[in-house]
Amino acid sequence: MSVLTVENVSHGFGAHGILENASFRLLKGEHVGLVGANGEGKSTFLNIITGQLTPDEGAVTWSNRVTVGYLDQHTTLTKGQTIRDVLREAFRRMYDLEAEMLSLYDKMGEASPGELERMMEEVGEIQEVLEHGSFYMIDAKIEEVANGLGLGDIGLDRDVSDLSGGQRTKVLLTKLLLQNPTILILDEPTNYLDYEHIEWLKRYLKEYENSFILVSHDIPFLNEVVNVIYHVENTVLTRYTGNYEQFQQMYDMKKSQELKAYERQQQEVERMEDFIARNKARVATRGMANSRQKRLDKMEILEKPRERPKASFQFRDARTPGKWIVEAKGLVLGYNEPLTRPVDLILERGQKIAIRGVNGLGKSTLLKTLLGKLQPFAGTVALGDYLYPGYFEQESARNNSNTALEEVWQEFPGLTNFEVRAALARCGLTNEHITSQMMVLSGGENAKVRLCKLMLQDINWLVLDEPTNHLDTDAKNELKRALQEFKGTILLVSHEPDFYEDWVSTVWNVENWTTKIV
């Protein structure tokens, strides 16, 4: 049974096509992974099926009484609400349904036999929805899911405006899971989640009885939870059965077959054109030449399989710094209250260190404090000599109206227009991306622009806060290669052990320093 049908949908922005004649069916119980390179239109597709965007052509049809829960990348929370307030909102529709059911019971005493039968049917449907949504176990359900994603440790009575980016994601995801919709739509849910809570979410989705559509660049995560892949590339949406690994094998085979078919046809066209050129002037062979020309004219010429531009990252080395990059003594992180016990830290020249730990313990705060952008709650931080740091922040400005070209040019006004465009192109961005505003670019395209700015600096100390969030698989692998080759010092916050485990010198775990219960 199809719970969602998308028929012949086309959509674009100006002359730039995003989807063309795309069709999609979501069957009951299917776990779908929606994959594709940055900027191919995954988030656009989600916005179309959730009604936030109207397609230029085509139709989107949901089956009756379907409930849809959508976690996107940019949802915000209202200051003044506690975590508990937000989570209780998950059951608002159920409270409304309960009120509707009680109202129907009140009306049954005065109803005719026909009306009574219709009311009993409606009550039965509502009762089924309430039971399916665990309405009669709300408090226990809130505790279970909140603890699974680590919200119990934060405290459910905390104001949501005090939360870190990762903690806000956890709140929104917890609320969505509590709603238990018929269809779950998740846009990069593992971004900002800690390793332990990604594992919890993985188990939850594997056992999820309803359907979901998942966008994620976390390949191990995708492999575990999906059984269908929809791949969007060059405006075309294609369905594959199986997990990501199986999709990749089938996709590689398909691309190889398409390339071979194109090459065979090109050879055949060359032979025919050569025969025609040699024989069309001779009376004895003119008929054969004309016949070949007619066959050539009717031939449907295959297009050469298009390759999207791939990122090529390389960081420029500044002069060699002193032996010590940064030294902290008795360092305590925090704002209004301490987040850690006092710790002594030394970062030496050439070290490549990953920082891990659950959200809210001060990983981003640590980076800013060591860079001198924040004052420590207590203790001292001393920077070494001849440092040229490059800093990649976890979150970028939301309402940045600069184009990608302007964003880079403002910081490097000495470069020519050609040089800026070439730098952005090396990061895998097309002309459409380069002339688009930062706030309309996808998360991955936005990250590539910010990485481009780092690549134009002379750097001997890279400080990176979750740089792989939103990056597609190819860009992530290329960034990993560039960081491995970088001769300077690296301090990296990441929730993806697969990204850093085989090249960092050591790992700092902030859970070992925290004053909180983890």
N, C-alpha and C positions, 0 to 999 in steps of 0.2 A: 504494500500500500504506500503510495506516494504522499508524503506530508507537505512537500514543497515542490512546485514545478515552475521552472524558469524556461520560457520559450522565446527563442530568437531575439535575445536582448542585445542591443547595441548602445554604446555610450562613448562619448569623447568630450574633451575639453578643447574648444576651438578646432584647429586642424589636427590635433593629436588624438588618435583613436585609442581607447582603452580596452573596450570589448566590442567584438563584432559577431553578430548572429550567434551569441552564446546560449546554449541550452544546458539545463541542469535538473536532475531529479534527486531528491533526498527521500530515501525509503525509511520506513519505520525501523528504528534500532540501528541504523547505519552510523558509523563513526567516521566522519569525512575529514581528511586533511586537505586544506586548500593551499597549494604551494606555487611558487614562482619567484623570479628575481625581484629585487626592490623596484617599485614603480610600475610593475606589470598590471596592477589593478585589483589586487586582492581586497584591500580595504574598500575600494570603490564598489566591488561586487557585494561586499557585506552591507554597505550603506544602501545599495539598491534593494536587496532582498528584505531589509528591515524597514524600508519605506522612508529612509532619511534622504534618499536621492531618487529622482524620477529618471528612468532611462529614456534615451532619445527614441528608442523603438523597442517593441517586444512587451511581454507580459510576465508578471510574477503572481503566482496563485498559491495561497496557503489553504490547507484543508480546514474544515470547520472546527471550531473550539480548540485550535492549536494555541498554546502559549509559547512565546518566544522570549528567551533571556539573552541579552547581548552585552558582553564585556568588550568595550573598545579601548583604544590606547589613550584616549584623552578625556575620559569621564572625570568630573570634578565632584567634590563633596562640599557641603555647606558648613561654614564656621558656626559654632554653637551647638552642633549636634554631637552626641557621644557615639562611640562605636555601637553601643547597644541600641541607640535610637535608629541608626541606619539599618542594623540587622533586622529589627522588628518591622521595618518597612517592607521587608521581603514577603510578609504575610498579609499585607493590606488587602490584596485582592481576595484572599480567603475569608477575611473578616467581612468583606462586602458580600461574598457569596453566602456566608452563614446568615447574614441579615436578610438576604433575599430568600433563603430557604425558610427561615422563621416566619417571614411575611407570608409565604405561600401556605405554610401550616395554618396561620391565622385565617386565611381566606377559604380554606377547605370546608369549613362548617357551613358556609352559605353557597357552595358551588353546586352546579348541576352535575349529573353523572358524567357528561362529556368533559366538562371543565375539570372535574375531579381527576379523571384519568390523565388528562394533559398535565395537571399540576403534579400528580404522582410521578409521571415520567421526568419532569423537570427536577423535582426533588431528588430522584434517584441519580440523575446525571450530576447534580451539584454535590451530593453525598460522595459519589465516586471520586470527583475532583478533590474534595477535601481530604478524603482518606489517602488518595494517591500522593497528595502533597504533605502528608504527615501533620495535618492541622492539629490533631489532638495530642501531639507530642512536641509542640513548638519549643518549649524551654530546653528539653533534652536535646533536640536537634540543633539548636543554636550553640549549645555548649560543645557538642560533638564536632561540628564543622569548624567553629571558631578555634577550638584547640588544635584541630588537625592542621590549620594554616598558621598557627602560632599567635593568634589574637589573644588567647587567654593569658599569655605571658605579658602582653602589653597592658592589659587591663581594659575591660569593656566599657568602663565609665570615663575613659580619656576622650577629650575633645578631638574631633577628626582633624582640626586645623593644626594640631601639634604633631601630626604624624609625618614620617618620612615618605618619599615617593613609593618605596616598596611596601610600607605599611598600608598606605592608601589603596594600593593595588590589592592587597590581601583583604581589606574590608569589602571592596567592591566585588571581589571574586567570591568571598564568603556569602555575601548577600545574594548573589546570583545563584549559587549552589543551593542555598536555603529555599529559594523560590521554586526549585525543582521543575523548571519549565519542560514542556513537551520537546522543545528544540532549544539546545544550548549553542550559542554562537560566541566563540572565544577568539579574540584578536590578540595574539602573542601574550597569553596569560602567564608564561614563566618569566617574562621580563620583570626584574626586581624581586623575584621570589628566591628564597634561599634554597640550597640543595635539598635540605631535609623536607621542605614543604613542597618542592617540585616532586619529590618521591611520593609524598602523600597524595598530591593531586593526580599523579600518574596512576596510583592504585584506584583512586576514586573514579577516574574516567574509564579505566579498563572494565570496571564493574557497572558502569552507568547503563541502565536499561533503555533509556530513551536515546534519541538521535542527537548528534552534535556536529557542528562544523567548526574546525579548528584551524587558525592560521598560526604557524610557528616556524621559526628557523632553527629550533632545537631538535636536531635530527634524532638523537637517541630517544627523546621524549615522544616524537611523532611515531617512530617505529613501534613503540610499546602500545600506543592507545588507538591508532586508526586502522580501519580495514578497507577503506576506499580513499583514493587520491584523485583530486581534481587539480590539473596543472594548467595555469594560465601563462601563455607565452605568445608574444606578437599578436595580441587581441583575441587569440583562439583559446577556448576552454576545452580540455580533453579529459575524459574519465579513464582511470586505471583501477583495477581491482587489486587489493593487497596493501601492504604497508609501504613506507617510503623507500626502503631498500629494494623491494620488488618493483616499485614504480621506476626507480633509477635504472634498473636493469632493462626494463621494457622500453623506457625512454631512450636510452643509449642505443638499443637495437633499432628503434624506429628512426632515430636521427641518422644512423649508419645506412639504413636501407634507403632513406630519402636522398642522402648524398650520393649513393651509388647509382640510384635511378636517374638523378640529375646528370651525373657524369656520363652514364651510358647514352642518355638522350643527346647530350652535347656532342659526343663522338659521332653518333648517327647523323645529326644535323650537319656536322662538318663534312662527313663523307658525301651526303646528298648535295650540299652546296658545291663541293669540289667537282662532283660528277656533272652537275648542271652547268657550272662555269666552263668545263672542258668540252661539253657536248652540245650546247644549245646553238652554236654557230654552224655545226656540221649538219648537212641535209639528212644524211643517213641515220643520225642518232638524235635529231631534234625532237622527234616524237617521244622518245624515252626521257629526254631532259625535261620536256614539258610535263610529262606524267609525274616525274619526281618532284617538280616544282609545285604541282597541285597537291601532292601528298604532304609536302613541306608546309604549304599554306594552311592545310587543314589540321596539322599537328598541333595539339595543345602543349605549348612549351612550359615545362616545369620551371618554377622559380628556384634559384639556388637557396638552400636552407639558410635563413638569416641567423647570424650569431649576434647576440646582444653584446655591447661593449663591456669588457671586463675591467675591474679595478686593478690598478698596478700601484701599490703603496711602497714608498721608500722615504725614510726619514733622514734629513740632512744632519750630519754630525758637526757639532760645534767644537771649539778647542777643548782639550782635555782638562777636566776640573781637578781640584785637589783630591787627596785620598779619601776624605770624608765628605759625603754629600749633605747629610743632615745628622745631627746628634741631639737627642732629647733626654733630659734627666728629670725624673720624678714627674713625668708628663701625666696629667689628668685631663681627659676630654670631657666636654660638657658645655651647657649654656647656663640655665638657671640652677641646675644641679649636676653633680658629677655623673658621668656615664661609665667611668673606669676607675680602677685603683691606680696608684702611681706606678708608672712603668718607665724603664730606661730603654731607649732604642738607638741603634746606630745603623745608618745606611751607608755602605761603602761604595766607592766608585766601581762601576761594572756589575754590581749586583742586579738581579732581576727578581723582584719579590712580588708574590701574589698575596692579597689580603682577602680573607674570607671570614664568614660569621653571619649569624642571622641578622635580619634588618632591624634597625633601631638602636644598634649598639655603638654606632659612631664611625663606620668605615669611611663615609664621605667626609665626616667631620675631621677624621684623622688626616686625610689628604690635605684638606684646606689648612689645618693647623700646621702641618709640616712645611707647607708652601709659604706660610706666613700670612695667609689670607684671613685666618681667624686667630685670636689670642687663645692660648691654652687656659683651661679652667684653673689649673695650677701647674707648676713646674716650668722648665725652660726648654726652648727650641733654638738651636744654633745651626745656621746654614753654612755650608762650606764655601770655598773660594771658587771664583770663575764659573758660577752656575748659570746655565741657560736652560731653564725649565720650559717644557711644553705641557699644557694642562688640557685634558679632555673632560668636560663636565658631564655628569650623568644625564641631566635634563637641560634642554635648550629653551630659549624664550618662546612662548606659545604664539604670540601675535607679531612675529617678525615679518614686516612687509617688504624687507629688502629682497631683491632677486638673489639667486645664488651668486651671480656675477658681481652684484653690488656688495654682497656680504664679504667676499674675498677682497675686492678692490678697495673697500674702505680701510681694510687693515693693511693692505700692501699697495698704496697709491703709486708707488714707483714702477709697478709693472704695467706693461701695455695690455690692451684689450685682448690681443692674441695670446699673450703669455698667461693671463688669467683663465681664458677659455681652455687652453692646452692643459693647464694644471687640473682643472675640473674634469676634463675629458679623461685624464689619466686615472682619475678616481672612479671611472665607470659611469659618468654622467653624460647624457645626450644634450643636444642643443635645446630641446624642450625643457629639460631640467634646469639648465643653466640660466634660462630666461624666465623661470617660474619663481614666484615668491616663496620664501623659506617656509611660510606657514601653510602652504598648500602641498609642499613636498611630502612624500611618505617619510616615516620614521627612518628608514634605511637611507634614503636619498639625503635627508637632513644630516645624518651622521657622516655621510661621505663628504659633504661640504665642510663640516667642521674638521674632519681628518685632513682635508685638503689644506686648510689653513695651518695645521700643524706641520704638514710636509713642506711648507714654504718657509718655515723658520729654521734657524740653526739651533740645534737642541743637543744637550748632553744629558738631560734628565727628563724622561717621559713619565708623566703622572696621569694615569688613565682610570676613569671611574665608569665601569660597566660599558666599555666601548663596543661590545658585540651586540648589545640590545638593538634589535631591528635590522641588523645586517643579514643579508642573505648568505647562503652557504658558501658560494664562491668568494664573496667579499670577506667573509670571516676567515676562510682558509688563507686568503692573500694577506690579511692583516697579521695573522699568526706568523706567516713566513717573514714579513717585514720586521716584526718584533724580534724574531729569532736572530735576524741578521743585524739588527741595530747594535752598534758598538757601545752605546752609552748605558746609563742606569735606568731601570724601569721599576715603577711602583704601580701595581695594577690591582684594582678591585674588580672581581668577577665572580659570578655565581655558576660559571661553567668550568668545572675541573677538566673536562675534555679539551678545553681551549688552551689551558696553561700548564697542565701537569708535566708535560714532557720537555719543557724548556726553562722553567723558572729555577732560580737558585734555591729558594726556600719559600715557605708559606707562613705568614703571620695570621693567627686566628684570634680575632678580637674577643671571642667568647672566653678566652683564657684571662682576659684583663677586666672583664665587665664586673660591675657591682650588682647587676641584675641577675635574677634567676633565669637560666636558659634551659 
